[in-house]
Amino acid sequence: MVAAAAGRLLGAWALLAQLLGLGLVGPGPAGALHNVTGELFGPEAWGTVAAFGDFNSDKQTDLFVLRERNDLIIFLADQKEPYFKPKVTLSMKNQSSLITSVVPGDYDGDSQMDVLLTYLPKNHANNELLVVIFWGQNQTLNPHNKTVFNRTFHDEPLIMDFNGDLIPDIFGVTNVSSQPQILLGGNLSWHPVLNTQSKMRTPHSHAFIDLNKDFTADLFLTTISSSGTFQFEIWENKDGNFSSASYIIQKPQNMKLVGQSAFADFDGDGQTDHLLPGCEDENCQKSAIYLSKPGMTNQWIPVIQDFSYKGTVWGFVPSNHEPAEIPIPITLHIGDYNMDGYPDALAILRNTSGSHDGSIGPGAGGMVFSCNGNCIVMSLPPYGSNQQAFLLENVPCNNASCERVGRMFKVYWELSDLNQIKDAVVATFFDIYEDGILDIIVLSKGYIKNDFAIHTLKNNFEADAYFVKVIVLSGLCSNDCPRKITPFGVNQPGPYIMYTTVDANGYLKNGSAGQLSQSAHLSLQLPYNVLGLGRSANFLDHLYVGIPRPLGEKAIRKQEWTAIIPNSQLIVIPYPHNIPRSWSAKLYLTPSNIVLLTAIALIGVCVFILAIIGILHWQEKKADDREKRQEAHRFHFDAM
């Protein structure tokens, strides 16, 4: 009987193993990306996504969307479908103005989010931009509570923290002087800054980010030299001062069209690298992305130069100059798509070969077949609408040109849901579900009234890599904030984050990122940083956070936290600013898929074991009852 029971138990375990095998090692998701536009926006999926920020301080990132170039709609995140609902509206139709950019931030230091708009006024003959700030109050905006500045800007301003008070300031060239000016947040006073002879490039891609690993944001400027050549100036923050250009870097010699500079810790060494997309001819028949490492003056390393696929040559899209459209320069949007610790990028490419053969998805000639278990046949538009968003994955270098950095970009040519979006104009990363996984938002042409259609793609990447998500607040208040609400949505430019840990192979691994380093020309940077950790589930040995410091202060404002749990969100409150050891950090955990699967498997095993024990107990009880009846029968038989 015991042997039979043991045999049944072994058979049951074999069945359980098969079930678990089917459940845990079964086929993966149908695709790496899944279109979820309907459940996020319902019928409201149109407009230009212009900025991100937690407007109502509920720890969920909201969307700032432009419609018809003169309406701003704030879509607040919600717990029910559609997950983003239009709740706050600002209209400038009465002024016949065209809005060009949106930059949320706390410009008066009251720990409530305000909204800065740049716009072209009516009869905009000279293309000078006006700036207006709508002041936030009780988590809403009053269209009459605003400040319009009496100076015009030559280009969209850079939002930075020039004086280290953690109240955003406004940097740019105005109609008053050819030298850059700064409008200090808080008291809203104008000051001349940076004694430079260089002319600021338009469109610029200035940045406020640490470039020398001292945890204090430096000033990166895109300028034009006296001889008319494009160049890049790095004004290091020395003791809180930007006194002179520490480095002047010339553009790559063979680059004819220069795109927008982007910044990322490309090779995972803990230091910010400069990425520059562009074209080596006027028509962008030959595109490339170059990298410059700090300290390697005028040494450009190509990280991708081959944009051909199946006989079709793709390239970047030169900026348009249509007055009715928002100009969109060549731009990379950075994010760690697969959480391997090496930032990837999204870019807009178009077919430049003149031939449709071998093109991907909508926009190719003839018909395209996309097979993933089932085949889909799609009719395609003619050449000219052949403009798509592509994911550029950061992979190990496999050629001599990039061996000095050890990494390169590889284009993901076939991501079905991404390929199906035709006429794409902007693509960026966004953590839709606040789970630490970066999803994708794409804007495309073709909607009514010259507005864009909004597409949202959920990232179904299932490698179960780990991450840490960090947001640094203004630290203007701690426990004494207005209405007792922690200002999660103030969009603070300038903080710098770096971590060190040990990877799965036992090697030291670094990663770093700057928070909100750029603000102009649809930079679409997130108010937080998601740092991939790869497959290592080890604690973060060290996580460092630095913030800008006031003019003349020599002490670096930096704090360290140790033993940070992977898959966590860290909200850093640098209060008070000048006492880093008093800064606080709030930790929120996000369980990974493997944890959930393990928990399900463990519960299943426990239930299965309990069922087996119950069955064996029931069978044992039946056997005992049978033996008792036999014993009783034997007793009475012997008595006779």
C-alpha positions as CSV (number, residue, x, y, z in Angstrom):
1,M,0.0,0.0,0.0
2,V,2.9,2.4,0.9
3,A,4.6,1.5,-2.4
4,A,1.4,2.2,-4.4
5,A,1.0,5.5,-2.6
6,A,4.6,6.4,-3.3
7,G,4.1,5.6,-7.0
8,R,1.0,7.8,-7.1
9,L,2.9,10.6,-5.5
10,L,5.8,10.3,-8.0
11,G,3.3,10.4,-10.8
12,A,1.6,13.5,-9.4
13,W,5.0,15.2,-9.1
14,A,5.7,14.4,-12.7
15,L,2.4,15.9,-13.7
16,L,3.1,19.1,-11.6
17,A,6.5,19.4,-13.3
18,Q,4.9,19.3,-16.7
19,L,2.3,21.9,-15.7
20,L,5.0,24.2,-14.3
21,G,7.1,23.7,-17.4
22,L,4.2,24.7,-19.5
23,G,3.4,27.7,-17.4
24,L,6.9,29.1,-16.9
25,V,8.8,28.0,-20.0
26,G,6.0,28.4,-22.5
27,P,5.9,30.6,-25.6
28,G,6.8,34.2,-24.9
29,P,4.6,37.2,-25.9
30,A,3.5,37.6,-29.4
31,G,5.6,40.7,-29.9
32,A,8.0,42.9,-28.1
33,L,5.6,45.9,-28.4
34,H,1.8,46.0,-28.1
35,N,-0.4,48.9,-29.1
36,V,-2.4,50.1,-26.1
37,T,-3.5,53.5,-27.4
38,G,-7.2,52.8,-27.0
39,E,-7.1,51.8,-23.3
40,L,-4.9,54.9,-22.5
41,F,-6.6,57.7,-24.4
42,G,-9.9,56.3,-25.8
43,P,-11.1,58.7,-28.5
44,E,-8.7,61.5,-27.4
45,A,-5.5,60.1,-28.9
46,W,-4.5,63.2,-30.9
47,G,-2.3,66.3,-30.5
48,T,1.4,66.9,-29.8
49,V,2.7,65.4,-26.6
50,A,5.0,68.3,-25.6
51,A,6.1,67.5,-22.0
52,F,5.7,65.2,-19.0
53,G,5.2,66.0,-15.3
54,D,3.3,65.0,-12.2
55,F,0.9,68.0,-12.3
56,N,-1.3,66.9,-9.4
57,S,1.4,65.4,-7.1
58,D,-0.2,61.9,-7.1
59,K,3.1,60.1,-8.0
60,Q,1.8,59.4,-11.5
61,T,3.2,61.2,-14.5
62,D,0.8,63.3,-16.5
63,L,0.9,64.4,-20.2
64,F,1.0,67.9,-21.6
65,V,-0.5,67.9,-25.1
66,L,-0.8,70.7,-27.6
67,R,-3.8,70.9,-30.0
68,E,-4.1,73.1,-33.0
69,R,-1.0,74.9,-31.8
70,N,-3.0,77.2,-29.5
71,D,-4.5,74.9,-26.9
72,L,-2.7,73.1,-24.0
73,I,-4.5,70.1,-22.6
74,I,-3.1,68.4,-19.5
75,F,-4.0,64.7,-19.4
76,L,-4.0,63.5,-15.8
77,A,-3.2,59.8,-15.1
78,D,-6.1,57.8,-13.7
79,Q,-6.7,54.3,-12.3
80,K,-9.5,53.5,-14.7
81,E,-9.7,53.3,-18.5
82,P,-8.9,55.4,-20.4
83,Y,-5.9,55.8,-18.1
84,F,-5.2,59.4,-19.3
85,K,-8.1,61.9,-19.3
86,P,-8.1,65.5,-20.4
87,K,-8.7,67.5,-17.3
88,V,-7.0,70.9,-17.5
89,T,-7.2,73.2,-20.5
90,L,-5.4,76.5,-21.4
91,S,-6.3,78.2,-24.6
92,M,-4.5,81.0,-26.5
93,K,-6.9,81.1,-29.5
94,N,-8.0,84.6,-28.7
95,Q,-4.5,85.8,-29.1
96,S,-4.0,84.1,-32.4
97,S,-0.7,82.7,-31.1
98,L,1.1,79.5,-32.1
99,I,2.6,77.6,-29.1
100,T,6.0,76.2,-29.8
101,S,7.0,74.5,-26.5
102,V,5.8,73.6,-23.0
103,V,8.0,73.3,-19.9
104,P,6.4,72.5,-16.6
105,G,8.2,73.5,-13.4
106,D,8.0,75.3,-10.1
107,Y,9.1,78.8,-11.2
108,D,8.2,80.7,-8.0
109,G,9.3,78.2,-5.4
110,D,5.9,77.5,-3.9
111,S,6.2,73.7,-4.5
112,Q,3.4,73.8,-7.0
113,M,3.8,73.0,-10.6
114,D,3.6,76.0,-13.0
115,V,3.6,75.8,-16.8
116,L,5.9,77.9,-19.1
117,L,4.8,78.3,-22.7
118,T,6.8,79.8,-25.6
119,Y,4.8,81.0,-28.5
120,L,4.9,82.9,-31.7
121,P,2.6,86.0,-31.4
122,K,0.2,87.2,-34.1
123,N,1.9,88.4,-37.3
124,H,5.1,86.8,-36.2
125,A,7.3,88.4,-38.8
126,N,10.7,88.0,-37.2
127,N,10.0,84.6,-35.5
128,E,10.8,86.0,-32.1
129,L,9.3,83.9,-29.2
130,L,7.3,85.3,-26.3
131,V,7.3,83.5,-23.0
132,V,4.4,83.3,-20.5
133,I,4.2,81.4,-17.2
134,F,0.8,80.2,-15.9
135,W,1.0,79.9,-12.1
136,G,-0.2,76.7,-10.6
137,Q,-2.6,76.9,-7.7
138,N,-4.3,74.1,-5.9
139,Q,-3.3,71.6,-8.6
140,T,-5.0,73.6,-11.4
141,L,-4.2,76.5,-13.7
142,N,-6.0,79.8,-13.8
143,P,-5.8,81.3,-17.3
144,H,-5.8,84.8,-15.8
145,N,-3.1,84.1,-13.2
146,K,-0.1,84.5,-15.5
147,T,3.0,86.5,-16.2
148,V,4.0,87.5,-19.8
149,F,7.6,88.7,-20.1
150,N,8.4,91.8,-22.0
151,R,11.5,90.4,-23.7
152,T,11.4,88.1,-26.7
153,F,13.7,85.1,-27.2
154,H,15.6,84.2,-30.4
155,D,15.0,80.5,-29.7
156,E,13.2,78.3,-27.2
157,P,15.0,78.8,-23.8
158,L,16.9,76.3,-21.8
159,I,15.4,75.7,-18.3
160,M,18.2,75.2,-15.8
161,D,19.1,76.0,-12.2
162,F,21.8,78.7,-12.7
163,N,22.1,79.9,-9.1
164,G,21.7,76.6,-7.4
165,D,18.5,77.5,-5.4
166,L,16.6,74.6,-7.0
167,I,14.1,77.0,-8.5
168,P,14.2,76.7,-12.3
169,D,15.7,79.6,-14.2
170,I,15.3,80.6,-17.9
171,F,18.4,80.8,-20.1
172,G,18.5,82.2,-23.6
173,V,19.3,85.1,-26.0
174,T,16.7,87.9,-26.0
175,N,16.0,91.0,-28.1
176,V,17.9,93.1,-25.5
177,S,21.4,91.7,-26.2
178,S,23.3,89.3,-28.3
179,Q,24.8,87.9,-25.1
180,P,22.8,85.2,-23.2
181,Q,20.5,86.3,-20.5
182,I,19.2,84.5,-17.4
183,L,15.7,85.1,-15.9
184,L,16.0,83.9,-12.3
185,G,13.1,81.9,-10.9
186,G,11.5,83.2,-7.8
187,N,12.1,86.9,-8.1
188,L,11.9,86.9,-11.9
189,S,14.9,89.2,-12.4
190,W,17.0,89.4,-15.6
191,H,20.8,89.2,-15.5
192,P,23.4,89.0,-18.2
193,V,25.5,85.8,-18.1
194,L,28.4,84.1,-19.9
195,N,30.8,86.6,-21.6
196,T,31.1,84.7,-24.9
197,Q,31.8,85.9,-28.4
198,S,30.1,82.9,-29.9
199,K,26.6,83.0,-31.4
200,M,24.0,80.5,-30.1
201,R,22.9,78.0,-32.8
202,T,19.3,77.9,-33.8
203,P,17.8,75.4,-33.2
204,H,20.0,74.9,-30.2
205,S,20.4,71.7,-28.1
206,H,21.9,73.3,-24.9
207,A,22.0,71.1,-21.9
208,F,22.4,71.5,-18.1
209,I,24.2,68.3,-17.0
210,D,27.3,67.1,-15.2
211,L,30.0,66.3,-17.7
212,N,33.1,65.9,-15.5
213,K,31.7,63.5,-12.8
214,D,31.7,66.0,-9.9
215,F,27.9,65.7,-9.4
216,T,27.4,69.3,-10.2
217,A,25.7,70.2,-13.4
218,D,27.8,72.0,-16.1
219,L,26.5,74.1,-19.0
220,F,26.7,72.6,-22.5
221,L,26.1,75.1,-25.4
222,T,25.7,74.5,-29.1
223,T,27.2,77.6,-30.8
224,I,28.5,79.0,-34.0
225,S,32.1,80.3,-34.1
226,S,33.2,83.6,-35.6
227,S,34.1,81.6,-38.8
228,G,30.6,80.2,-39.1
229,T,31.3,76.6,-38.1
230,F,29.2,74.6,-35.7
231,Q,30.9,73.9,-32.3
232,F,30.1,72.8,-28.8
233,E,31.2,74.7,-25.7
234,I,31.4,73.1,-22.2
235,W,31.2,75.6,-19.4
236,E,32.2,73.7,-16.3
237,N,30.7,74.6,-12.9
238,K,33.7,75.6,-10.8
239,D,32.8,76.5,-7.3
240,G,29.3,77.4,-8.4
241,N,30.5,79.7,-11.2
242,F,30.4,79.4,-15.0
243,S,33.3,81.7,-15.7
244,S,34.7,80.5,-19.0
245,A,34.4,77.8,-21.6
246,S,36.5,74.9,-20.4
247,Y,36.3,73.0,-23.7
248,I,35.4,74.0,-27.2
249,I,34.7,71.0,-29.5
250,Q,34.3,71.2,-33.3
251,K,31.6,69.1,-35.0
252,P,32.7,66.0,-36.9
253,Q,34.4,67.2,-40.1
254,N,32.3,65.1,-42.5
255,M,28.9,66.0,-40.9
256,K,26.9,68.4,-43.1
257,L,23.6,68.5,-41.2
258,V,24.0,68.6,-37.4
259,G,21.2,67.2,-35.3
260,Q,20.4,67.7,-31.6
261,S,22.9,66.7,-29.1
262,A,21.9,64.0,-26.6
263,F,23.5,62.8,-23.4
264,A,23.8,59.3,-21.9
265,D,26.2,57.0,-20.1
266,F,26.6,55.1,-23.3
267,D,29.2,52.6,-22.3
268,G,28.2,52.2,-18.6
269,D,31.4,53.7,-17.1
270,G,29.5,56.1,-14.8
271,Q,30.3,59.2,-16.9
272,T,28.0,61.1,-19.3
273,D,28.8,60.8,-23.1
274,H,27.8,63.2,-25.9
275,L,25.8,61.6,-28.7
276,L,25.4,63.6,-32.0
277,P,23.1,62.4,-34.8
278,G,23.5,64.0,-38.2
279,C,23.9,63.6,-42.0
280,E,27.0,63.5,-44.1
281,D,25.2,65.1,-47.1
282,E,22.5,67.7,-47.5
283,N,19.8,65.2,-48.3
284,C,20.6,62.8,-45.5
285,Q,21.4,60.0,-47.9
286,K,24.1,59.0,-45.5
287,S,23.4,59.4,-41.8
288,A,25.4,58.6,-38.7
289,I,25.6,59.0,-35.0
290,Y,28.9,60.0,-33.4
291,L,30.0,59.9,-29.8
292,S,32.3,62.1,-27.9
293,K,33.6,61.2,-24.5
294,P,34.6,63.8,-21.8
295,G,38.2,64.6,-22.0
296,M,38.6,63.4,-25.7
297,T,38.5,66.8,-27.3
298,N,37.5,66.8,-31.0
299,Q,37.7,62.9,-31.1
300,W,34.4,61.6,-32.5
301,I,33.7,57.9,-32.5
302,P,31.0,56.6,-34.9
303,V,28.6,54.3,-33.1
304,I,26.4,53.7,-36.2
305,Q,26.9,54.6,-39.8
306,D,25.1,51.8,-41.6
307,F,21.3,52.5,-41.9
308,S,20.7,50.1,-44.8
309,Y,18.4,47.1,-44.6
310,K,17.6,44.6,-47.4
311,G,18.8,46.9,-50.1
312,T,17.0,50.0,-48.8
313,V,19.0,53.0,-47.4
314,W,17.3,54.8,-44.5
315,G,18.4,58.1,-43.0
316,F,17.4,60.9,-40.7
317,V,14.7,63.4,-41.6
318,P,15.9,67.0,-42.0
319,S,14.0,69.6,-40.1
320,N,11.0,71.2,-41.7
321,H,10.5,74.9,-41.9
322,E,6.8,75.1,-42.4
323,P,5.4,78.0,-40.3
324,A,2.2,76.0,-39.5
325,E,4.1,73.1,-38.1
326,I,6.3,72.7,-35.0
327,P,9.9,72.4,-36.4
328,I,11.3,69.0,-35.4
329,P,15.1,68.8,-35.8
330,I,17.0,65.5,-36.0
331,T,16.7,64.1,-32.5
332,L,17.5,61.0,-30.5
333,H,15.3,60.2,-27.5
334,I,17.3,58.1,-24.9
335,G,16.0,55.3,-22.6
336,D,17.1,51.9,-21.5
337,Y,14.5,49.8,-23.4
338,N,15.7,46.4,-22.3
339,M,17.1,47.4,-18.8
340,D,20.6,46.0,-19.5
341,G,22.3,49.0,-18.1
342,Y,23.2,50.5,-21.6
343,P,20.8,53.2,-22.8
344,D,19.1,52.7,-26.1
345,A,17.5,55.4,-28.4
346,L,14.5,56.1,-30.6
347,A,14.9,57.9,-33.9
348,I,12.8,58.8,-36.9
349,L,14.2,57.6,-40.2
350,R,12.9,57.8,-43.8
351,N,13.6,55.8,-46.9
352,T,16.3,57.7,-48.8
353,S,17.2,55.2,-51.5
354,G,14.3,56.0,-53.8
355,S,13.5,52.3,-53.9
356,H,10.8,50.6,-51.9
357,D,12.1,47.1,-52.2
358,G,13.1,45.7,-48.8
359,S,11.4,48.5,-46.8
360,I,9.8,47.6,-43.5
361,G,6.2,47.8,-42.7
362,P,3.9,50.6,-43.9
363,G,5.7,52.9,-46.2
364,A,7.3,50.2,-48.3
365,G,6.3,49.6,-51.9
366,G,3.7,47.0,-52.9
367,M,2.7,44.7,-50.0
368,V,4.4,43.7,-46.8
369,F,4.0,40.4,-45.0
370,S,4.5,40.4,-41.2
371,C,4.5,36.9,-39.7
372,N,4.5,36.0,-36.1
373,G,2.5,32.8,-35.9
374,N,-0.1,34.4,-38.3
375,C,0.7,36.3,-41.4
376,I,-0.8,39.8,-42.0
377,V,-1.0,41.4,-45.4
378,M,-1.2,45.2,-45.5
379,S,-1.5,47.6,-48.4
380,L,1.1,50.4,-48.3
381,P,1.2,54.1,-49.1
382,P,3.3,55.5,-51.9
383,Y,6.9,56.7,-51.4
384,G,7.0,60.0,-49.6
385,S,5.0,58.9,-46.6
386,N,7.7,56.4,-45.9
387,Q,8.9,57.8,-42.5
388,Q,9.0,55.5,-39.5
389,A,10.2,55.3,-35.9
390,F,13.0,52.8,-35.1
391,L,14.5,51.5,-31.9
392,L,18.3,51.7,-31.8
393,E,19.6,49.1,-29.4
394,N,22.9,49.6,-27.5
395,V,25.0,46.5,-28.2
396,P,28.7,45.5,-27.9
397,C,30.9,46.9,-30.7
398,N,31.7,44.5,-33.5
399,N,33.9,46.7,-35.7
400,A,37.1,48.7,-35.5
401,S,35.5,52.1,-35.7
402,C,33.8,51.9,-32.3
403,E,36.2,49.8,-30.4
404,R,37.5,52.7,-28.3
405,V,34.0,53.0,-26.7
406,G,33.2,49.2,-26.8
407,R,29.5,49.8,-27.7
408,M,27.5,50.7,-30.8
409,F,23.9,51.1,-31.9
410,K,22.0,48.4,-33.9
411,V,18.7,49.2,-35.5
412,Y,15.8,47.0,-34.7
413,W,14.3,46.9,-38.2
414,E,11.4,44.6,-37.5
415,L,9.2,45.5,-34.5
416,S,5.8,44.9,-36.0
417,D,3.6,47.3,-34.0
418,L,6.2,50.1,-34.3
419,N,6.6,49.4,-38.1
420,Q,2.8,49.8,-38.6
421,I,2.9,53.5,-37.6
422,K,3.3,55.4,-40.8
423,D,4.4,59.0,-41.1
424,A,6.0,59.0,-37.7
425,V,7.5,62.4,-36.7
426,V,8.4,61.9,-33.0
427,A,9.1,58.8,-30.8
428,T,10.1,58.9,-27.2
429,F,10.1,56.7,-24.1
430,F,7.6,56.9,-21.2
431,D,6.8,54.6,-18.3
432,I,3.1,54.3,-19.0
433,Y,2.2,51.9,-16.2
434,E,4.6,53.3,-13.6
435,D,6.2,49.8,-13.4
436,G,9.8,50.8,-14.2
437,I,9.6,49.5,-17.8
438,L,10.0,52.1,-20.5
439,D,7.2,52.0,-23.1
440,I,7.0,54.1,-26.3
441,I,5.0,57.0,-27.4
442,V,4.9,57.8,-31.2
443,L,3.4,60.9,-32.9
444,S,2.5,60.6,-36.5
445,K,1.1,62.8,-39.2
446,G,-2.3,62.3,-40.8
447,Y,-4.7,63.6,-38.2
448,I,-7.2,66.4,-38.9
449,K,-6.2,70.1,-38.6
450,N,-2.5,69.5,-38.9
451,D,-2.4,67.7,-35.5
452,F,-0.6,64.5,-34.9
453,A,-2.1,61.2,-33.9
454,I,-0.8,59.7,-30.6
455,H,0.3,56.1,-30.5
456,T,1.3,54.3,-27.3
457,L,3.2,51.0,-27.3
458,K,3.5,48.8,-24.3
459,N,7.0,47.3,-23.8
460,N,6.5,43.5,-23.4
461,F,10.2,42.8,-22.9
462,E,10.4,39.7,-20.8
463,A,14.1,39.1,-20.0
464,D,13.3,40.0,-16.3
465,A,16.2,42.4,-16.0
466,Y,16.3,44.7,-13.0
467,F,16.2,48.5,-12.6
468,V,16.1,51.4,-10.2
469,K,13.9,54.4,-10.9
470,V,15.0,57.7,-9.3
471,I,13.3,61.1,-9.1
472,V,14.9,64.0,-7.3
473,L,12.5,66.7,-6.0
474,S,13.2,70.4,-5.3
475,G,13.7,70.0,-1.6
476,L,12.2,73.4,-1.0
477,C,10.1,71.8,1.7
478,S,9.9,68.5,3.5
479,N,7.2,68.0,6.2
480,D,6.0,71.6,6.0
481,C,4.9,71.6,2.3
482,P,1.8,73.6,1.4
483,R,-1.4,71.5,2.0
484,K,0.8,68.8,3.4
485,I,1.4,67.4,-0.1
486,T,4.9,66.4,-1.1
487,P,5.6,68.2,-4.4
488,F,6.3,65.1,-6.6
489,G,5.6,67.1,-9.7
490,V,8.0,70.1,-9.7
491,N,10.2,68.8,-12.6
492,Q,13.6,69.7,-11.2
493,P,16.4,70.3,-13.7
494,G,20.0,69.6,-12.8
495,P,20.3,66.6,-10.4
496,Y,22.7,63.9,-11.3
497,I,22.5,60.2,-10.3
498,M,25.1,57.5,-10.4
499,Y,25.2,53.9,-9.0
500,T,27.7,51.2,-8.6
501,T,26.9,47.5,-8.2
502,V,28.2,44.1,-9.1
503,D,26.8,42.3,-12.1
504,A,25.8,38.6,-12.4
505,N,29.4,37.7,-13.3
506,G,30.9,39.5,-10.3
507,Y,32.3,42.5,-12.2
508,L,31.8,46.1,-11.0
509,K,29.1,47.9,-13.0
510,N,28.4,51.7,-13.1
511,G,25.6,53.7,-14.5
512,S,24.7,57.4,-14.4
513,A,22.1,59.9,-15.7
514,G,21.1,63.5,-15.5
515,Q,17.6,64.7,-14.7
516,L,15.8,67.0,-17.1
517,S,19.0,68.3,-18.7
518,Q,17.3,69.6,-21.9
519,S,14.0,71.4,-22.4
520,A,13.8,72.8,-25.9
521,H,12.5,71.5,-29.3
522,L,10.5,68.5,-28.1
523,S,13.3,67.1,-26.0
524,L,10.5,65.2,-24.1
525,Q,12.7,64.2,-21.2
526,L,11.1,62.5,-18.3
527,P,11.0,63.9,-14.8
528,Y,12.7,60.8,-13.5
529,N,15.5,58.4,-14.6
530,V,15.1,54.6,-15.1
531,L,18.5,53.0,-14.7
532,G,18.8,49.5,-16.0
533,L,20.7,47.0,-13.9
534,G,20.8,44.0,-16.2
535,R,20.0,40.5,-14.9
536,S,21.8,41.1,-11.6
537,A,19.5,40.9,-8.6
538,N,22.2,42.2,-6.2
539,F,21.6,45.2,-4.0
540,L,23.0,48.5,-5.4
541,D,26.2,48.9,-3.4
542,H,26.1,52.7,-3.8
543,L,23.7,55.2,-5.2
544,Y,24.8,58.8,-5.4
545,V,22.7,61.9,-6.0
546,G,24.1,65.4,-6.5
547,I,22.4,68.7,-7.0
548,P,23.5,72.2,-8.3
549,R,25.2,74.5,-5.8
550,P,24.9,78.3,-5.4
551,L,27.3,80.7,-6.9
552,G,30.7,80.7,-5.1
553,E,30.0,77.6,-3.0
554,K,33.0,75.2,-3.2
555,A,31.4,72.2,-1.3
556,I,29.8,69.7,-3.6
557,R,26.2,68.8,-2.6
558,K,26.1,65.1,-2.9
559,Q,24.6,62.3,-0.8
560,E,25.1,58.5,-0.9
561,W,22.7,55.7,-0.1
562,T,23.8,52.0,0.2
563,A,22.1,48.6,-0.3
564,I,19.3,49.9,-2.5
565,I,16.9,47.1,-3.4
566,P,16.6,46.4,-7.2
567,N,13.2,47.1,-8.9
568,S,12.6,50.0,-6.6
569,Q,11.6,53.6,-7.1
570,L,13.6,56.1,-5.0
571,I,12.2,59.5,-4.4
572,V,15.0,61.8,-3.1
573,I,14.1,64.9,-1.1
574,P,17.2,67.1,-0.8
575,Y,16.1,69.1,2.2
576,P,17.8,71.2,3.4
577,H,19.9,71.7,0.3
578,N,23.2,72.5,2.1
579,I,23.1,69.5,4.5
580,P,23.3,66.4,2.3
581,R,23.4,64.0,5.2
582,S,19.9,65.2,6.2
583,W,18.4,64.4,2.8
584,S,15.7,61.8,2.9
585,A,14.7,59.1,0.4
586,K,11.4,57.3,0.0
587,L,11.6,53.7,-1.4
588,Y,8.8,52.1,-3.3
589,L,9.2,48.5,-4.5
590,T,8.0,47.1,-7.9
591,P,8.0,43.3,-7.9
592,S,9.6,41.7,-11.0
593,N,7.8,39.1,-13.2
594,I,10.1,36.3,-11.8
595,V,9.0,37.1,-8.3
596,L,5.3,36.9,-9.2
597,L,5.9,33.7,-11.2
598,T,7.9,32.2,-8.3
599,A,5.1,33.1,-5.9
600,I,2.5,31.5,-8.1
601,A,4.6,28.4,-8.5
602,L,5.2,28.2,-4.8
603,I,1.5,28.6,-4.0
604,G,0.7,26.0,-6.6
605,V,3.2,23.5,-5.1
606,C,1.8,24.1,-1.6
607,V,-1.7,23.5,-2.8
608,F,-0.7,20.4,-4.7
609,I,1.2,19.0,-1.7
610,L,-1.8,19.6,0.6
611,A,-4.1,17.9,-2.0
612,I,-1.7,14.9,-2.1
613,I,-1.6,14.8,1.7
614,G,-5.3,15.0,1.9
615,I,-5.8,12.2,-0.6
616,L,-3.2,9.9,1.1
617,H,-4.8,10.7,4.5
618,W,-8.3,9.8,3.1
619,Q,-6.9,6.6,1.6
620,E,-5.1,5.7,4.9
621,K,-8.3,6.3,6.8
622,K,-10.3,4.1,4.5
623,A,-7.7,1.3,4.9
624,D,-7.8,1.7,8.7
625,D,-11.6,1.4,8.7
626,R,-11.4,-1.7,6.5
627,E,-8.8,-3.3,8.8
628,K,-11.0,-2.6,11.9
629,R,-14.0,-4.2,10.2
630,Q,-11.9,-7.3,9.3
631,E,-10.6,-7.4,12.9
632,A,-14.1,-7.2,14.3
633,H,-15.3,-9.9,12.0
634,R,-12.4,-12.2,13.0
635,F,-13.1,-11.6,16.7
636,H,-16.7,-12.7,16.4
637,F,-15.8,-15.7,14.2
638,D,-13.3,-16.9,16.8
639,A,-15.9,-16.5,19.6
640,M,-18.1,-18.9,17.8
